[in-house]
Amino acid sequence: MNQDISLTARPVANPRVVVQQFDDELVVYDEEQALSLHLNTAAAIVWLHCDSATTVEALVDAVFALYPETPRARVEEDVRVALRELMSHGLIICDVS
């Protein structure tokens, strides 16, 4: 995807998606598409904050707080990659610029 996700965007989870916690892994399932994704800790944080109130910048802050040894620019790109992946499967809605 050539479009970038703005730091001021407020992603929202698709309401048809079912979420299950298994140990340290979060699984999101879209029955309509028969699609399930297993999310690691960082991706789970992104997913859990897709509430239409939290900005992408706040998502970056949340993930960076868990991985302060990782350069912030890298965390920002990783968050955007996770959002793009979730968007590509129709699991979230997020404005792009």
DRENPA-3360 file (N, C-alpha, C; in nm, 2 decimals, always signed):
BEGIN
1 = MNQDISLT = +0.08/-0.12/+0.00/+0.00/+0.00/+0.00/+0.09/+0.12/+0.00 ~ +0.07/+0.21/-0.09/+0.15/+0.33/-0.11/+0.11/+0.44/-0.02 ~ -0.01/+0.44/+0.03/-0.06/+0.55/+0.12/-0.01/+0.53/+0.26 ~ +0.01/+0.64/+0.33/+0.06/+0.63/+0.46/-0.06/+0.66/+0.56 ~ -0.04/+0.60/+0.68/-0.14/+0.62/+0.78/-0.10/+0.74/+0.87 ~ -0.18/+0.84/+0.88/-0.15/+0.96/+0.96/-0.15/+0.92/+1.11 ~ -0.06/+0.99/+1.18/-0.04/+0.98/+1.32/-0.17/+1.02/+1.40 ~ -0.25/+1.11/+1.33/-0.37/+1.16/+1.39/-0.50/+1.07/+1.36;
9 = ARPVANPR = -0.48/+0.97/+1.28/-0.59/+0.88/+1.25/-0.63/+0.80/+1.37 ~ -0.76/+0.76/+1.38/-0.82/+0.69/+1.49/-0.88/+0.56/+1.44 ~ -0.79/+0.46/+1.43/-0.84/+0.33/+1.38/-0.96/+0.27/+1.47 ~ -1.04/+0.20/+1.40/-1.15/+0.13/+1.47/-1.17/-0.01/+1.43 ~ -1.19/-0.10/+1.52/-1.20/-0.25/+1.49/-1.33/-0.27/+1.42 ~ -1.33/-0.36/+1.33/-1.45/-0.41/+1.26/-1.54/-0.48/+1.37 ~ -1.66/-0.44/+1.38/-1.75/-0.50/+1.49/-1.78/-0.64/+1.47 ~ -1.76/-0.70/+1.35/-1.80/-0.84/+1.33/-1.69/-0.93/+1.37;
17 = VVVQQFDD = -1.57/-0.88/+1.41/-1.46/-0.96/+1.44/-1.47/-1.01/+1.59 ~ -1.44/-1.14/+1.61/-1.44/-1.20/+1.74/-1.30/-1.21/+1.79 ~ -1.28/-1.18/+1.92/-1.14/-1.18/+1.97/-1.13/-1.28/+2.09 ~ -1.03/-1.36/+2.09/-1.00/-1.46/+2.19/-0.86/-1.44/+2.24 ~ -0.84/-1.45/+2.37/-0.71/-1.45/+2.43/-0.67/-1.59/+2.46 ~ -0.55/-1.63/+2.42/-0.49/-1.76/+2.45/-0.35/-1.74/+2.50 ~ -0.33/-1.76/+2.63/-0.20/-1.74/+2.69/-0.15/-1.60/+2.66 ~ -0.04/-1.59/+2.59/+0.02/-1.45/+2.56/-0.01/-1.42/+2.41;
25 = ELVVYDEE = -0.11/-1.47/+2.35/-0.14/-1.45/+2.21/-0.29/-1.41/+2.20 ~ -0.31/-1.31/+2.11/-0.45/-1.27/+2.09/-0.49/-1.32/+1.95 ~ -0.61/-1.38/+1.94/-0.65/-1.43/+1.81/-0.78/-1.35/+1.77 ~ -0.77/-1.30/+1.65/-0.89/-1.23/+1.59/-0.95/-1.31/+1.48 ~ -1.08/-1.32/+1.48/-1.14/-1.41/+1.39/-1.26/-1.34/+1.32 ~ -1.26/-1.35/+1.19/-1.37/-1.29/+1.11/-1.45/-1.41/+1.05 ~ -1.56/-1.44/+1.10/-1.63/-1.56/+1.05/-1.68/-1.54/+0.91 ~ -1.72/-1.42/+0.88/-1.77/-1.39/+0.74/-1.66/-1.43/+0.63;
33 = QALSLHLN = -1.53/-1.40/+0.67/-1.42/-1.43/+0.57/-1.36/-1.56/+0.61 ~ -1.40/-1.63/+0.71/-1.33/-1.75/+0.76/-1.18/-1.72/+0.78 ~ -1.15/-1.61/+0.84/-1.01/-1.57/+0.86/-0.98/-1.55/+1.00 ~ -0.86/-1.61/+1.05/-0.82/-1.58/+1.18/-0.67/-1.54/+1.17 ~ -0.64/-1.44/+1.26/-0.50/-1.40/+1.27/-0.46/-1.41/+1.41 ~ -0.34/-1.46/+1.43/-0.27/-1.47/+1.56/-0.18/-1.35/+1.58 ~ -0.21/-1.27/+1.68/-0.13/-1.15/+1.70/-0.03/-1.16/+1.81 ~ +0.09/-1.12/+1.78/+0.19/-1.11/+1.89/+0.16/-1.00/+1.99;
41 = TAAAIVWL = +0.24/-0.98/+2.09/+0.21/-0.88/+2.19/+0.20/-0.74/+2.13 ~ +0.29/-0.70/+2.05/+0.29/-0.56/+2.00/+0.16/-0.55/+1.91 ~ +0.13/-0.64/+1.82/+0.02/-0.63/+1.73/-0.11/-0.64/+1.82 ~ -0.11/-0.71/+1.93/-0.23/-0.72/+2.01/-0.26/-0.58/+2.08 ~ -0.15/-0.52/+2.12/-0.17/-0.38/+2.17/-0.23/-0.29/+2.07 ~ -0.18/-0.30/+1.95/-0.24/-0.22/+1.84/-0.39/-0.25/+1.83 ~ -0.42/-0.38/+1.82/-0.56/-0.42/+1.80/-0.65/-0.37/+1.91 ~ -0.60/-0.39/+2.04/-0.68/-0.35/+2.15/-0.71/-0.20/+2.16;
49 = HCDSATTV = -0.62/-0.12/+2.10/-0.64/+0.02/+2.10/-0.72/+0.08/+1.97 ~ -0.76/-0.01/+1.89/-0.84/+0.03/+1.77/-0.98/+0.05/+1.82 ~ -1.01/+0.16/+1.89/-1.13/+0.19/+1.95/-1.20/+0.32/+1.90 ~ -1.15/+0.38/+1.80/-1.20/+0.50/+1.74/-1.17/+0.63/+1.83 ~ -1.11/+0.60/+1.94/-1.07/+0.72/+2.03/-0.92/+0.74/+2.04 ~ -0.85/+0.63/+2.01/-0.70/+0.63/+2.03/-0.64/+0.66/+1.89 ~ -0.55/+0.76/+1.89/-0.48/+0.80/+1.77/-0.36/+0.70/+1.74 ~ -0.32/+0.70/+1.62/-0.20/+0.62/+1.58/-0.08/+0.66/+1.66;
57 = EALVDAVF = -0.07/+0.79/+1.69/+0.05/+0.83/+1.77/+0.04/+0.77/+1.91 ~ -0.08/+0.77/+1.97/-0.09/+0.71/+2.10/-0.06/+0.56/+2.10 ~ -0.10/+0.49/+1.98/-0.06/+0.35/+1.97/+0.09/+0.33/+1.97 ~ +0.16/+0.42/+1.90/+0.30/+0.42/+1.89/+0.36/+0.43/+2.03 ~ +0.30/+0.53/+2.11/+0.35/+0.55/+2.25/+0.33/+0.43/+2.33 ~ +0.22/+0.36/+2.32/+0.19/+0.24/+2.39/+0.29/+0.13/+2.36 ~ +0.31/+0.11/+2.24/+0.41/+0.00/+2.20/+0.55/+0.04/+2.24 ~ +0.59/+0.17/+2.22/+0.72/+0.21/+2.25/+0.74/+0.20/+2.40;
65 = ALYPETPR = +0.64/+0.21/+2.48/+0.66/+0.20/+2.63/+0.70/+0.05/+2.67 ~ +0.65/-0.04/+2.58/+0.69/-0.18/+2.61/+0.83/-0.22/+2.56 ~ +0.87/-0.15/+2.45/+1.00/-0.18/+2.39/+1.08/-0.05/+2.38 ~ +1.12/+0.01/+2.49/+1.19/+0.14/+2.49/+1.33/+0.13/+2.43 ~ +1.39/+0.01/+2.42/+1.52/-0.01/+2.36/+1.51/-0.01/+2.21 ~ +1.40/-0.01/+2.15/+1.38/+0.00/+2.01/+1.36/+0.14/+1.97 ~ +1.43/+0.19/+1.86/+1.42/+0.32/+1.82/+1.27/+0.36/+1.79 ~ +1.23/+0.47/+1.83/+1.09/+0.51/+1.82/+1.04/+0.51/+1.67;
73 = ARVEEDVR = +1.13/+0.55/+1.58/+1.10/+0.55/+1.44/+1.06/+0.41/+1.39 ~ +1.14/+0.31/+1.44/+1.11/+0.17/+1.41/+0.98/+0.12/+1.46 ~ +0.95/+0.16/+1.59/+0.82/+0.13/+1.65/+0.71/+0.19/+1.57 ~ +0.72/+0.32/+1.53/+0.62/+0.38/+1.45/+0.59/+0.31/+1.32 ~ +0.70/+0.27/+1.25/+0.68/+0.19/+1.13/+0.62/+0.06/+1.15 ~ +0.66/-0.01/+1.26/+0.60/-0.14/+1.29/+0.45/-0.13/+1.32 ~ +0.41/-0.02/+1.39/+0.27/+0.00/+1.42/+0.19/+0.02/+1.29 ~ +0.25/+0.10/+1.20/+0.19/+0.13/+1.07/+0.18/+0.00/+0.99;
81 = VALRELMS = +0.28/-0.09/+0.99/+0.27/-0.21/+0.92/+0.16/-0.30/+0.98 ~ +0.15/-0.31/+1.11/+0.04/-0.38/+1.17/-0.09/-0.33/+1.13 ~ -0.11/-0.20/+1.13/-0.24/-0.14/+1.09/-0.27/-0.17/+0.95 ~ -0.17/-0.16/+0.86/-0.19/-0.19/+0.72/-0.24/-0.34/+0.70 ~ -0.17/-0.43/+0.78/-0.21/-0.57/+0.77/-0.35/-0.59/+0.81 ~ -0.39/-0.53/+0.93/-0.52/-0.55/+0.98/-0.62/-0.49/+0.88 ~ -0.59/-0.37/+0.82/-0.68/-0.31/+0.72/-0.69/-0.39/+0.60 ~ -0.58/-0.45/+0.55/-0.59/-0.53/+0.43/-0.68/-0.65/+0.44;
89 = HGLIICDV = -0.71/-0.70/+0.56/-0.80/-0.81/+0.59/-0.94/-0.76/+0.63 ~ -0.96/-0.63/+0.63/-1.09/-0.58/+0.67/-1.12/-0.59/+0.81 ~ -1.02/-0.60/+0.90/-1.04/-0.62/+1.04/-1.05/-0.49/+1.11 ~ -0.99/-0.38/+1.05/-1.00/-0.25/+1.11/-1.03/-0.15/+1.00 ~ -1.08/-0.04/+1.04/-1.10/+0.08/+0.94/-1.01/+0.19/+0.99 ~ -0.93/+0.25/+0.90/-0.84/+0.35/+0.94/-0.82/+0.45/+0.82 ~ -0.83/+0.58/+0.85/-0.81/+0.67/+0.74/-0.66/+0.67/+0.70 ~ -0.64/+0.69/+0.57/-0.50/+0.71/+0.53/-0.49/+0.84/+0.46;
97 = S = -0.37/+0.89/+0.45/-0.35/+1.02/+0.39/-0.29/+1.01/+0.25;
% end
